[in-house]
Amino acid sequence: MNISAEMVKELRAKTGAGIMDCKAALKDCEGDAEKAVDFLRKKGLATAQKRSARETSEGVIQSYIHMGGKIGVLLEVNCESDFVAKNEDFQEFSKNVAMHVAAINPLGLQKEDISEEVIERERAIYKDQALEMGKPEKMIDKIIDGKIEKFYKDSCLMSQAYIKDPKISIEDLLNSLIAKIGENIKIKRFARFQIGE
């Protein structure tokens, strides 16, 4: 299969992966662009997992202000080197994630960041809903567990669908940046402020 420069360029624009990685993915996937995107995402995840133990002591504190000063976000993103902290892709990633936090208002970074009190309140609501709908008693716990998993997915920054491309999560976006830059990168923390809250 002949892989054209145009095919490589289109895949690179879609994924942000390197030219040689895009060419190799297209060859492996026999020119199928959609399969090549999945191939690169899996590769990015593998690369990210390999790098995850490396120390991240550099980075940026990114700020984002929205709606004429009504919503503000501070976001800390860490990387391994000062060089990467100044990299355009790293800076753009940080800005985009801060904007995402302003728009979507996640409750935490991961599952562990959401308090047990919040989860218990959600469980009680889901139980009442299931009972009101007349669901069988033996099915209620499974229904609640499923709804709690969806709640985590929608409420935790890393698992949320990225606002600019809902087909990928924030974690996918981070992993593709790690694969592209070649350093361990971590979203450490964020704080969102809104007038009146």
N, C-alpha and C positions, 0 to 999 in steps of 0.2 A: 504494500500500500504506500503510495506516495503522499507524504505529509507536506502540504504547502505552507509557505511562510504566513499566509493569510490565516490558515487554520490555527497555527501556533499563536499568532497575534490575538485572535479572538479568544482563545482559551486563556491566554495570559491576562487579557482584559477582564475576563470573568472571574479568575481565581487569584490573580496577583502572584502566581508562582513564577519561578524563573523560566527563562526560554528553554533551556535544556530539559528541565523537568516537564514542561508542557509538551515538548517534542516526544520525549520518552513515553509520557502518558498516552498521547495520541497513537503512537506506534503499538503500545501494549493493548490498546482498546480498538485497534483497527480503524482509526479515524472517527470513531463515535465520540462526539464532543461531550454528550451527557455522561457517558461512562467514564470519560477522561476526567471530568469534574469530580465524580465520586472517587476515582482512583487517587487523585491529588489530595482530596480531603482525608482519605484514609492514611495516605503517606504523611500528611501534615500532622495527623493525630499521633502516628508512630514516632515521628521526629519530636513532637512536643513531649511525649512520655519519656523519651530518652534524655531529654534536656531538663526535665522537671526537678531533678535533684540538685542542679547547679544553683549556686547562690546568686540572689538578685539584690545587690546593694546600691544600685544606681537607679535612675528613673526620673519621673516628673510628677509634680502635683498639678493636675489640669483643672482649670476652672471653666465653668460654662454658666452664663447668665441668660435667662430667657424671659420673654413677655415683659420687656421694659423694666427689668429688675424685680419681677414678682416671684421668679423661681431661680434658684442658684444651686450649682453642684460643685463639690470639690471631690476629685478622684485621684487616688495615688496608684500609679502604674510603675512597677519595678522591672528592671532589666539587669544584665550582667555588667555592661560597660557604659561609660559616659558617652562614648562614640555612638552607641545605639540610641541612647536617650535623646540625642540631637538629630537622629535620623528622621527624615521627612515622613516615612511610612509609620514609624513609631508615634510621632507627634500627631499625625492624622488619626491613627487608631485611638489614641487617648482622647482627642477631641470628639470623635464619633461616639465613643462609649459614654463620655460625660453628657453629650446631647441625648443619648438613649436613656440614661438615668433620669434626666430632667423630664423627658416625655413619658416614660413608662412607670417610673417610681417603684423600683423593686424594693422588697422588704429586707433583703439580705443578699450576700454574695453567693452563698451555698445553703443547702438544707440546714446545716448546723447553726446558721446565723439567725434562724427564725425561732423565736421563743416557744417553749412548750405551751405556754398560756395561749398564744395565738392559735397553735395547732389544736388544742383542746376545744377552743371556741368554735373553730371551723368544723371539727368532728361533731360537736353538738348540733350545729346548724344542719349538717349533712344528714345526721340521724333523724332529726325532726322532718326534714324534707322527704326522706325515704319512707318514714312512717305515714306521713300525710298522703303520699302517693299510693299507699297500700302495698308496699313491697313486702315479700315474705320475710319473716324475722331472721331466718337462716342466711338470707342474701344480704342483709343490711351491712354487716361488717365488711364484706367484699366491696360493696358499693362505696362505703365510706373510704376504704383504702384506695380505691381507684380515684375518687375525687380528691383525696389528700395528695396523691402523686401528681395530679393535674395542677393542684394548688401550688405545690413546690415548683413545678415547671414554669408556671406563670409568674411566680413571686420571687424566684431566685435569679439574680442577674445573669449568672453563667449559663443557665438553661433557657433563658427567655429568647424568643425569636427576635432577631436583630431588626430594629425598626426600619432600616434602609433596605434590608433584604430578608423578608420573613422566612425564606427557605432555609436560612442558616441561623444557628444560635450564636450568642456572644462567645461561647466556648469555641465553636467552629471558627469564628472570626479570629479569635486569639491564636488558635492552633495554626491557622494559615499564615498569620504574621510570624509566628515562631519558625515555621518551615521556611518562609521567605528570608528572614533575617539571620537565622541560624544561632540564636541565643535564647536562653530561657527568659520568658517574660511572664509576669504575674500581675493580675489586678489585685492589689492589696486591700484597698478599702475605699469607701465612698461615703459622702454625706450629702443629703439633699435638703434644701431649705425652701420653704414656700411661705409667702406672706399670709398670715392668718392661721397657720397651722401650729 
